[in-house]
Amino acid sequence: MVKFTEKERSTIRAIWEKVNIDEVGPDALARVLIVYPWTERYFGTFGDIFTASAVLNNAKVVAHGKVVLKALDEAVKNMDNIKKTYAYLSRLHYEVFHVDPDNFRLLADCITIAIACKVKSALDPQVQATWKKFLSAVVDAMNSQYY
């Protein structure tokens, strides 16, 4: 279990307050699909996502990106129990969607990049280190139900 100091908690919340879920979520998911094209296999019901243009203009990518960031909001609200908060999602991605758990790390990196593009200098190296610690806890939680 990850322990966050009060300073880390306030840093995470301060960054999160700057995040527009409707912008960052779709951007982060689109980045994953474009930069790591093998992840397309998990989104077979999304239609044409085989080019960057198709990904960027796909309504299902936009909608699911928002879902992903809304789930991340739950981690921000439950920093003391991220693993329990994500237990169901972890099991679902393992048992039903058969997602390679390394993809959660890739998504976390793309979320960080999407946030950095929006908040710019607010994500200085020290803040980024704290944000990375937080997302690492989320990734660990998403991996927790894998056997």
OpenMM code with the backbone's topology and positions (N, CA, C; nanometers):
from openmm import Vec3, app, unit

residues = "MET VAL LYS PHE THR GLU LYS GLU ARG SER THR ILE ARG ALA ILE TRP GLU LYS VAL ASN ILE ASP GLU VAL GLY PRO ASP ALA LEU ALA ARG VAL LEU ILE VAL TYR PRO TRP THR GLU ARG TYR PHE GLY THR PHE GLY ASP ILE PHE THR ALA SER ALA VAL LEU ASN ASN ALA LYS VAL VAL ALA HIS GLY LYS VAL VAL LEU LYS ALA LEU ASP GLU ALA VAL LYS ASN MET ASP ASN ILE LYS LYS THR TYR ALA TYR LEU SER ARG LEU HIS TYR GLU VAL PHE HIS VAL ASP PRO ASP ASN PHE ARG LEU LEU ALA ASP CYS ILE THR ILE ALA ILE ALA CYS LYS VAL LYS SER ALA LEU ASP PRO GLN VAL GLN ALA THR TRP LYS LYS PHE LEU SER ALA VAL VAL ASP ALA MET ASN SER GLN TYR TYR".split()
positions = [
    Vec3(0.0841, -0.1178, 0.0000),
    Vec3(0.0000, 0.0000, 0.0000),
    Vec3(0.0890, 0.1246, 0.0000),
    Vec3(0.0552, 0.2166, -0.0843),
    Vec3(0.1312, 0.3407, -0.0966),
    Vec3(0.0832, 0.4392, 0.0093),
    Vec3(0.1794, 0.5057, 0.0708),
    Vec3(0.1477, 0.6102, 0.1675),
    Vec3(0.1811, 0.7444, 0.1038),
    Vec3(0.0871, 0.8360, 0.1125),
    Vec3(0.1072, 0.9702, 0.0605),
    Vec3(0.1188, 1.0671, 0.1774),
    Vec3(0.2151, 1.1575, 0.1683),
    Vec3(0.2260, 1.2634, 0.2683),
    Vec3(0.1149, 1.3645, 0.2406),
    Vec3(0.0929, 1.4518, 0.3357),
    Vec3(-0.0075, 1.5569, 0.3153),
    Vec3(0.0322, 1.6472, 0.1987),
    Vec3(0.1614, 1.6748, 0.1862),
    Vec3(0.2076, 1.7570, 0.0743),
    Vec3(0.1795, 1.6864, -0.0584),
    Vec3(0.2049, 1.5564, -0.0655),
    Vec3(0.1775, 1.4812, -0.1883),
    Vec3(0.0283, 1.4817, -0.2195),
    Vec3(-0.0522, 1.4630, -0.1172),
    Vec3(-0.1984, 1.4651, -0.1375),
    Vec3(-0.2430, 1.5996, -0.1945),
    Vec3(-0.1936, 1.7068, -0.1367),
    Vec3(-0.2356, 1.8388, -0.1845),
    Vec3(-0.1820, 1.8647, -0.3249),
    Vec3(-0.0640, 1.8144, -0.3557),
    Vec3(-0.0075, 1.8292, -0.4901),
    Vec3(-0.0923, 1.7535, -0.5914),
    Vec3(-0.1286, 1.6313, -0.5595),
    Vec3(-0.2120, 1.5499, -0.6496),
    Vec3(-0.3464, 1.6176, -0.6717),
    Vec3(-0.4073, 1.6632, -0.5644),
    Vec3(-0.5375, 1.7310, -0.5769),
    Vec3(-0.5258, 1.8603, -0.6573),
    Vec3(-0.4168, 1.9340, -0.6378),
    Vec3(-0.3979, 2.0599, -0.7103),
    Vec3(-0.3851, 2.0355, -0.8600),
    Vec3(-0.3120, 1.9334, -0.8978),
    Vec3(-0.3020, 1.8997, -1.0407),
    Vec3(-0.4379, 1.8535, -1.0908),
    Vec3(-0.5027, 1.7675, -1.0143),
    Vec3(-0.6314, 1.7124, -1.0587),
    Vec3(-0.7361, 1.8219, -1.0778),
    Vec3(-0.7333, 1.9235, -0.9947),
    Vec3(-0.8285, 2.0347, -1.0083),
    Vec3(-0.8129, 2.1078, -1.1409),
    Vec3(-0.6950, 2.1005, -1.1997),
    Vec3(-0.6687, 2.1669, -1.3275),
    Vec3(-0.7103, 2.0809, -1.4476),
    Vec3(-0.7466, 1.9561, -1.4220),
    Vec3(-0.7768, 1.8622, -1.5295),
    Vec3(-0.9224, 1.8752, -1.5731),
    Vec3(-0.9400, 1.8923, -1.7017),
    Vec3(-1.0734, 1.8883, -1.7613),
    Vec3(-1.0904, 1.7473, -1.8172),
    Vec3(-1.1715, 1.6677, -1.7504),
    Vec3(-1.1915, 1.5272, -1.7881),
    Vec3(-1.2340, 1.5143, -1.9337),
    Vec3(-1.3185, 1.6053, -1.9795),
    Vec3(-1.3702, 1.5982, -2.1171),
    Vec3(-1.2630, 1.6248, -2.2224),
    Vec3(-1.1523, 1.6854, -2.1827),
    Vec3(-1.0419, 1.7103, -2.2770),
    Vec3(-0.9287, 1.6095, -2.2580),
    Vec3(-0.8856, 1.5922, -2.1357),
    Vec3(-0.7689, 1.5098, -2.1079),
    Vec3(-0.7977, 1.3614, -2.1303),
    Vec3(-0.9150, 1.3154, -2.0921),
    Vec3(-0.9488, 1.1735, -2.1099),
    Vec3(-0.9404, 1.1294, -2.2551),
    Vec3(-1.0123, 1.1955, -2.3451),
    Vec3(-1.0038, 1.1576, -2.4863),
    Vec3(-0.8630, 1.1727, -2.5436),
    Vec3(-0.7920, 1.2776, -2.5033),
    Vec3(-0.6556, 1.2980, -2.5516),
    Vec3(-0.5651, 1.1835, -2.5076),
    Vec3(-0.5734, 1.1450, -2.3811),
    Vec3(-0.4880, 1.0385, -2.3283),
    Vec3(-0.5170, 0.9049, -2.3968),
    Vec3(-0.6440, 0.8706, -2.4122),
    Vec3(-0.6767, 0.7436, -2.4769),
    Vec3(-0.6367, 0.7454, -2.6236),
    Vec3(-0.6577, 0.8564, -2.6907),
    Vec3(-0.6156, 0.8674, -2.8308),
    Vec3(-0.4647, 0.8499, -2.8424),
    Vec3(-0.3903, 0.9086, -2.7504),
    Vec3(-0.2443, 0.8929, -2.7521),
    Vec3(-0.2046, 0.7461, -2.7394),
    Vec3(-0.2700, 0.6754, -2.6503),
    Vec3(-0.2384, 0.5326, -2.6342),
    Vec3(-0.2607, 0.4589, -2.7653),
    Vec3(-0.3754, 0.4821, -2.8266),
    Vec3(-0.4098, 0.4104, -2.9502),
    Vec3(-0.3199, 0.4477, -3.0673),
    Vec3(-0.2743, 0.5708, -3.0710),
    Vec3(-0.1890, 0.6157, -3.1814),
    Vec3(-0.0429, 0.5759, -3.1586),
    Vec3(0.0067, 0.5984, -3.0392),
    Vec3(0.1476, 0.5715, -3.0097),
    Vec3(0.1743, 0.4220, -2.9936),
    Vec3(0.0781, 0.3506, -2.9403),
    Vec3(0.0912, 0.2061, -2.9174),
    Vec3(-0.0212, 0.1345, -2.9934),
    Vec3(-0.0102, 0.1257, -3.1245),
    Vec3(-0.1217, 0.0759, -3.2066),
    Vec3(-0.1679, -0.0655, -3.1732),
    Vec3(-0.0844, -0.1468, -3.1097),
    Vec3(-0.1288, -0.2808, -3.0737),
    Vec3(-0.2403, -0.2790, -2.9695),
    Vec3(-0.2598, -0.1644, -2.9023),
    Vec3(-0.3676, -0.1564, -2.8041),
    Vec3(-0.5052, -0.1506, -2.8696),
    Vec3(-0.5085, -0.1290, -3.0004),
    Vec3(-0.6367, -0.1259, -3.0733),
    Vec3(-0.7156, -0.2543, -3.0527),
    Vec3(-0.6464, -0.3656, -3.0318),
    Vec3(-0.7146, -0.4958, -3.0217),
    Vec3(-0.8142, -0.5014, -2.9068),
    Vec3(-0.8007, -0.4150, -2.8089),
    Vec3(-0.8934, -0.4146, -2.6958),
    Vec3(-1.0183, -0.3310, -2.7219),
    Vec3(-1.0231, -0.2675, -2.8371),
    Vec3(-1.1327, -0.1764, -2.8686),
    Vec3(-1.2004, -0.2150, -2.9999),
    Vec3(-1.2230, -0.3440, -3.0170),
    Vec3(-1.2798, -0.3962, -3.1411),
    Vec3(-1.4179, -0.3426, -3.1743),
    Vec3(-1.4906, -0.2970, -3.0752),
    Vec3(-1.6259, -0.2452, -3.1002),
    Vec3(-1.6269, -0.0965, -3.1312),
    Vec3(-1.5089, -0.0351, -3.1384),
    Vec3(-1.5007, 0.1088, -3.1598),
    Vec3(-1.5017, 0.1491, -3.3068),
    Vec3(-1.5051, 0.0524, -3.3968),
    Vec3(-1.5060, 0.0851, -3.5394),
    Vec3(-1.3660, 0.1164, -3.5890),
    Vec3(-1.3572, 0.2094, -3.6819),
    Vec3(-1.2305, 0.2443, -3.7450),
    Vec3(-1.1431, 0.3253, -3.6498),
    Vec3(-1.0371, 0.2619, -3.6023),
    Vec3(-0.9375, 0.3308, -3.5200),
    Vec3(-0.7980, 0.2923, -3.5702),
    Vec3(-0.7851, 0.2819, -3.7004),
    Vec3(-0.6617, 0.2308, -3.7594),
    Vec3(-0.5687, 0.3395, -3.8137),
    Vec3(-0.6116, 0.4641, -3.8046),
    Vec3(-0.5244, 0.5761, -3.8408),
    Vec3(-0.5373, 0.6820, -3.7316),
    Vec3(-0.4388, 0.7687, -3.7240),
    Vec3(-0.4434, 0.8750, -3.6233),
    Vec3(-0.5681, 0.9614, -3.6406),
    Vec3(-0.6002, 0.9933, -3.7627),
    Vec3(-0.7182, 1.0753, -3.7898),
    Vec3(-0.8458, 1.0055, -3.7444),
    Vec3(-0.8546, 0.8761, -3.7717),
    Vec3(-0.9737, 0.8001, -3.7314),
    Vec3(-0.9865, 0.7953, -3.5799),
    Vec3(-0.8750, 0.7758, -3.5116),
    Vec3(-0.8767, 0.7722, -3.3649),
    Vec3(-0.9224, 0.9071, -3.3096),
    Vec3(-0.8650, 1.0134, -3.3599),
    Vec3(-0.8949, 1.1476, -3.3086),
    Vec3(-1.0382, 1.1909, -3.3338),
    Vec3(-1.1034, 1.1305, -3.4322),
    Vec3(-1.2413, 1.1674, -3.4664),
    Vec3(-1.3430, 1.0610, -3.4276),
    Vec3(-1.3029, 0.9654, -3.3449),
    Vec3(-1.3901, 0.8550, -3.3080),
    Vec3(-1.4661, 0.8884, -3.1797),
    Vec3(-1.5971, 0.8936, -3.1889),
    Vec3(-1.6808, 0.9297, -3.0739),
    Vec3(-1.6669, 0.8295, -2.9594),
    Vec3(-1.6441, 0.7029, -2.9900),
    Vec3(-1.6296, 0.6024, -2.8837),
    Vec3(-1.4970, 0.6199, -2.8091),
    Vec3(-1.3941, 0.6617, -2.8793),
    Vec3(-1.2666, 0.6915, -2.8128),
    Vec3(-1.2865, 0.8094, -2.7180),
    Vec3(-1.3531, 0.9115, -2.7651),
    Vec3(-1.3809, 1.0284, -2.6815),
    Vec3(-1.4598, 0.9872, -2.5568),
    Vec3(-1.5666, 0.9115, -2.5760),
    Vec3(-1.6516, 0.8717, -2.4639),
    Vec3(-1.5748, 0.7845, -2.3643),
    Vec3(-1.4985, 0.6890, -2.4145),
    Vec3(-1.4265, 0.6004, -2.3227),
    Vec3(-1.3120, 0.6737, -2.2524),
    Vec3(-1.2503, 0.7684, -2.3199),
    Vec3(-1.1480, 0.8491, -2.2538),
    Vec3(-1.2040, 0.9219, -2.1331),
    Vec3(-1.3257, 0.9714, -2.1456),
    Vec3(-1.3913, 1.0373, -2.0329),
    Vec3(-1.4187, 0.9384, -1.9202),
    Vec3(-1.4596, 0.8167, -1.9555),
    Vec3(-1.4849, 0.7119, -1.8555),
    Vec3(-1.3564, 0.6815, -1.7781),
    Vec3(-1.2464, 0.6710, -1.8506),
    Vec3(-1.1175, 0.6418, -1.7874),
    Vec3(-1.0812, 0.7511, -1.6873),
    Vec3(-1.0973, 0.8753, -1.7262),
    Vec3(-1.0610, 0.9851, -1.6351),
    Vec3(-1.1584, 0.9973, -1.5191),
    Vec3(-1.2842, 0.9626, -1.5396),
    Vec3(-1.3791, 0.9612, -1.4274),
    Vec3(-1.3393, 0.8534, -1.3268),
    Vec3(-1.2880, 0.7421, -1.3766),
    Vec3(-1.2388, 0.6376, -1.2859),
    Vec3(-1.1154, 0.6867, -1.2107),
    Vec3(-1.0322, 0.7635, -1.2771),
    Vec3(-0.9144, 0.8196, -1.2105),
    Vec3(-0.9571, 0.9169, -1.0999),
    Vec3(-1.0668, 0.9851, -1.1209),
    Vec3(-1.1207, 1.0744, -1.0185),
    Vec3(-1.1495, 0.9964, -0.8899),
    Vec3(-1.1943, 0.8725, -0.9043),
    Vec3(-1.2210, 0.7884, -0.7870),
    Vec3(-1.0914, 0.7599, -0.7102),
    Vec3(-0.9818, 0.7423, -0.7814),
    Vec3(-0.8536, 0.7208, -0.7141),
    Vec3(-0.8107, 0.8460, -0.6384),
    Vec3(-0.8327, 0.9627, -0.6982),
    Vec3(-0.7985, 1.0886, -0.6301),
    Vec3(-0.8799, 1.1006, -0.5015),
    Vec3(-1.0053, 1.0614, -0.5073),
    Vec3(-1.0936, 1.0711, -0.3904),
    Vec3(-1.0642, 0.9640, -0.2858),
    Vec3(-0.9970, 0.8563, -0.3267),
    Vec3(-0.9731, 0.7428, -0.2368),
    Vec3(-0.8252, 0.7062, -0.2318),
    Vec3(-0.7405, 0.8046, -0.2114),
    Vec3(-0.5961, 0.7807, -0.2146),
    Vec3(-0.5491, 0.6797, -0.1103),
    Vec3(-0.6227, 0.6651, -0.0027),
    Vec3(-0.5814, 0.5694, 0.1002),
    Vec3(-0.6215, 0.4263, 0.0678),
    Vec3(-0.7034, 0.4080, -0.0331),
    Vec3(-0.7510, 0.2734, -0.0630),
    Vec3(-0.7711, 0.2547, -0.2133),
    Vec3(-0.6713, 0.2882, -0.2905),
    Vec3(-0.6819, 0.2791, -0.4357),
    Vec3(-0.7005, 0.1342, -0.4796),
    Vec3(-0.6299, 0.0436, -0.4157),
    Vec3(-0.6386, -0.0975, -0.4551),
    Vec3(-0.7818, -0.1500, -0.4398),
    Vec3(-0.8458, -0.1207, -0.3285),
    Vec3(-0.9839, -0.1649, -0.3078),
    Vec3(-1.0781, -0.0928, -0.4047),
    Vec3(-1.0536, 0.0350, -0.4266),
    Vec3(-1.1365, 0.1144, -0.5180),
    Vec3(-1.1345, 0.0557, -0.6585),
    Vec3(-1.0200, 0.0017, -0.6988),
    Vec3(-1.0026, -0.0484, -0.8349),
    Vec3(-1.0140, -0.2003, -0.8459),
    Vec3(-1.0458, -0.2703, -0.7397),
    Vec3(-1.0507, -0.4170, -0.7435),
    Vec3(-1.1453, -0.4678, -0.8525),
    Vec3(-1.2638, -0.4106, -0.8603),
    Vec3(-1.3596, -0.4555, -0.9616),
    Vec3(-1.3074, -0.4284, -1.1022),
    Vec3(-1.2565, -0.3088, -1.1256),
    Vec3(-1.2041, -0.2748, -1.2586),
    Vec3(-1.0863, -0.3644, -1.2970),
    Vec3(-1.0021, -0.3943, -1.2006),
    Vec3(-0.8887, -0.4818, -1.2274),
    Vec3(-0.9368, -0.6206, -1.2692),
    Vec3(-1.0291, -0.6742, -1.1941),
    Vec3(-1.0819, -0.8073, -1.2264),
    Vec3(-1.1519, -0.8063, -1.3628),
    Vec3(-1.2276, -0.7038, -1.3910),
    Vec3(-1.2978, -0.6918, -1.5190),
    Vec3(-1.1981, -0.6891, -1.6356),
    Vec3(-1.0934, -0.6104, -1.6220),
    Vec3(-0.9951, -0.6008, -1.7299),
    Vec3(-0.9151, -0.7301, -1.7454),
    Vec3(-0.9005, -0.8044, -1.6369),
    Vec3(-0.8302, -0.9324, -1.6432),
    Vec3(-0.9205, -1.0430, -1.6983),
    Vec3(-1.0362, -1.0613, -1.6367),
    Vec3(-1.1212, -1.1754, -1.6683),
    Vec3(-1.2052, -1.1582, -1.7941),
    Vec3(-1.2511, -1.0382, -1.8207),
    Vec3(-1.3433, -1.0155, -1.9325),
    Vec3(-1.2709, -0.9590, -2.0550),
    Vec3(-1.1928, -0.8541, -2.0342),
    Vec3(-1.1299, -0.7863, -2.1481),
    Vec3(-0.9924, -0.8424, -2.1835),
    Vec3(-0.9309, -0.9180, -2.0915),
    Vec3(-0.8001, -0.9808, -2.1146),
    Vec3(-0.6944, -0.8793, -2.1570),
    Vec3(-0.6923, -0.7675, -2.0873),
    Vec3(-0.5979, -0.6606, -2.1181),
    Vec3(-0.4604, -0.6961, -2.0615),
    Vec3(-0.3585, -0.6828, -2.1443),
    Vec3(-0.2213, -0.6993, -2.0978),
    Vec3(-0.1966, -0.5910, -1.9925),
    Vec3(-0.1577, -0.6283, -1.8709),
    Vec3(-0.1448, -0.5283, -1.7644),
    Vec3(-0.0410, -0.4199, -1.7917),
    Vec3(0.0545, -0.4436, -1.8797),
    Vec3(0.1520, -0.3394, -1.9118),
    Vec3(0.0848, -0.2185, -1.9775),
    Vec3(-0.0324, -0.2401, -2.0365),
    Vec3(-0.1029, -0.1297, -2.1011),
    Vec3(-0.1500, -0.0241, -2.0018),
    Vec3(-0.1680, -0.0608, -1.8762),
    Vec3(-0.2072, 0.0376, -1.7763),
    Vec3(-0.0939, 0.1380, -1.7542),
    Vec3(0.0291, 0.0903, -1.7576),
    Vec3(0.1449, 0.1792, -1.7449),
    Vec3(0.1540, 0.2728, -1.8649),
    Vec3(0.1296, 0.2173, -1.9844),
    Vec3(0.1328, 0.3005, -2.1049),
    Vec3(0.0262, 0.4102, -2.0971),
    Vec3(-0.0921, 0.3721, -2.0518),
    Vec3(-0.2006, 0.4697, -2.0374),
    Vec3(-0.1638, 0.5752, -1.9333),
    Vec3(-0.1048, 0.5336, -1.8231),
    Vec3(-0.0641, 0.6299, -1.7200),
    Vec3(0.0346, 0.7311, -1.7764),
    Vec3(0.1284, 0.6838, -1.8572),
    Vec3(0.2241, 0.7758, -1.9193),
    Vec3(0.1533, 0.8736, -2.0126),
    Vec3(0.0570, 0.8236, -2.0888),
    Vec3(-0.0160, 0.9116, -2.1807),
    Vec3(-0.1050, 1.0106, -2.1057),
    Vec3(-0.1587, 0.9691, -1.9928),
    Vec3(-0.2361, 1.0618, -1.9092),
    Vec3(-0.1453, 1.1745, -1.8602),
    Vec3(-0.0257, 1.1392, -1.8167),
    Vec3(0.0687, 1.2401, -1.7691),
    Vec3(0.1039, 1.3378, -1.8800),
    Vec3(0.1272, 1.2863, -1.9997),
    Vec3(0.1608, 1.3740, -2.1124),
    Vec3(0.0433, 1.4660, -2.1452),
    Vec3(-0.0775, 1.4100, -2.1487),
    Vec3(-0.1961, 1.4908, -2.1793),
    Vec3(-0.2160, 1.6001, -2.0743),
    Vec3(-0.1940, 1.5666, -1.9482),
    Vec3(-0.2063, 1.6665, -1.8417),
    Vec3(-0.0968, 1.7719, -1.8562),
    Vec3(0.0249, 1.7285, -1.8840),
    Vec3(0.1366, 1.8227, -1.8998),
    Vec3(0.1088, 1.9223, -2.0119),
    Vec3(0.0472, 1.8756, -2.1188),
    Vec3(0.0138, 1.9652, -2.2301),
    Vec3(-0.0857, 2.0729, -2.1871),
    Vec3(-0.1697, 2.0412, -2.0911),
    Vec3(-0.2709, 2.1375, -2.0455),
    Vec3(-0.2193, 2.2299, -1.9359),
    Vec3(-0.1454, 2.1744, -1.8395),
    Vec3(-0.1072, 2.2551, -1.7239),
    Vec3(0.0328, 2.3133, -1.7352),
    Vec3(0.1063, 2.2713, -1.8342),
    Vec3(0.2392, 2.3228, -1.8673),
    Vec3(0.3311, 2.3330, -1.7460),
    Vec3(0.3713, 2.4511, -1.7069),
    Vec3(0.4731, 2.4681, -1.6031),
    Vec3(0.4254, 2.4234, -1.4644),
    Vec3(0.2964, 2.4061, -1.4463),
    Vec3(0.2475, 2.3582, -1.3161),
    Vec3(0.2956, 2.2156, -1.2882),
    Vec3(0.3322, 2.1434, -1.3936),
    Vec3(0.3814, 2.0073, -1.3766),
    Vec3(0.5347, 2.0101, -1.3823),
    Vec3(0.5918, 2.0798, -1.2845),
    Vec3(0.7378, 2.0845, -1.2773),
    Vec3(0.7896, 1.9468, -1.2350),
    Vec3(0.9202, 1.9232, -1.2372),
    Vec3(0.9717, 1.7895, -1.2074),
    Vec3(0.9291, 1.7334, -1.0721),
    Vec3(0.9250, 1.8157, -0.9694),
    Vec3(0.8846, 1.7659, -0.8378),
    Vec3(0.7368, 1.7268, -0.8368),
    Vec3(0.6537, 1.8084, -0.8977),
    Vec3(0.5115, 1.7760, -0.9070),
    Vec3(0.4926, 1.6502, -0.9926),
    Vec3(0.5678, 1.6424, -1.1010),
    Vec3(0.5586, 1.5247, -1.1864),
    Vec3(0.5961, 1.3982, -1.1091),
    Vec3(0.6971, 1.4049, -1.0257),
    Vec3(0.7374, 1.2888, -0.9460),
    Vec3(0.6241, 1.2439, -0.8542),
    Vec3(0.5558, 1.3404, -0.7938),
    Vec3(0.4418, 1.3075, -0.7073),
    Vec3(0.3282, 1.2475, -0.7893),
    Vec3(0.3002, 1.3076, -0.9042),
    Vec3(0.1941, 1.2567, -0.9916),
    Vec3(0.2277, 1.1148, -1.0378),
    Vec3(0.3542, 1.0904, -1.0697),
    Vec3(0.3987, 0.9580, -1.1125),
    Vec3(0.3790, 0.8565, -1.0005),
    Vec3(0.4086, 0.8954, -0.8781),
    Vec3(0.3866, 0.8071, -0.7633),
    Vec3(0.2396, 0.7701, -0.7531),
    Vec3(0.1536, 0.8689, -0.7701),
    Vec3(0.0092, 0.8453, -0.7646),
    Vec3(-0.0343, 0.7501, -0.8762),
    Vec3(0.0060, 0.7792, -0.9986),
    Vec3(-0.0349, 0.6925, -1.1097),
    Vec3(0.0254, 0.5531, -1.0986),
    Vec3(0.1434, 0.5418, -1.0401),
    Vec3(0.2019, 0.4095, -1.0176),
    Vec3(0.1151, 0.3290, -0.9214),
    Vec3(0.0593, 0.3947, -0.8222),
    Vec3(-0.0326, 0.3271, -0.7300),
    Vec3(-0.1592, 0.2827, -0.8026),
    Vec3(-0.2066, 0.3655, -0.8944),
    Vec3(-0.3239, 0.3296, -0.9740),
    Vec3(-0.2923, 0.2092, -1.0632),
    Vec3(-0.1777, 0.2121, -1.1293),
    Vec3(-0.1370, 0.1007, -1.2151),
    Vec3(-0.1255, -0.0275, -1.1326),
    Vec3(-0.0631, -0.0186, -1.0159),
    Vec3(-0.0523, -0.1357, -0.9285),
    Vec3(-0.1907, -0.1886, -0.8903),
    Vec3(-0.2818, -0.0984, -0.8622),
    Vec3(-0.4173, -0.1393, -0.8271),
    Vec3(-0.4869, -0.2078, -0.9447),
    Vec3(-0.4657, -0.1545, -1.0649),
    Vec3(-0.5254, -0.2171, -1.1841),
    Vec3(-0.4646, -0.3552, -1.2092),
    Vec3(-0.3433, -0.3766, -1.1677),
    Vec3(-0.2773, -0.5058, -1.1849),
    Vec3(-0.3084, -0.6035, -1.0708),
    Vec3(-0.3712, -0.5569, -0.9658),
    Vec3(-0.3842, -0.6355, -0.8437),
    Vec3(-0.4673, -0.7624, -0.8563),
    Vec3(-0.5597, -0.7692, -0.9465),
    Vec3(-0.6449, -0.8872, -0.9582),
    Vec3(-0.5956, -0.9854, -1.0657),
    Vec3(-0.4829, -0.9549, -1.1243),
    Vec3(-0.4235, -1.0447, -1.2242),
    Vec3(-0.3513, -1.1566, -1.1517),
    Vec3(-0.3580, -1.2771, -1.2081),
    Vec3(-0.2948, -1.3931, -1.1428),
    Vec3(-0.1689, -1.4341, -1.2128),
] * unit.nanometer
topology = app.Topology()
chain = topology.addChain("A")
for resn in residues:
    res = topology.addResidue(resn, chain)
    for name in ("N", "CA", "C"):
        topology.addAtom(name, app.Element.getBySymbol(name[0]), res)
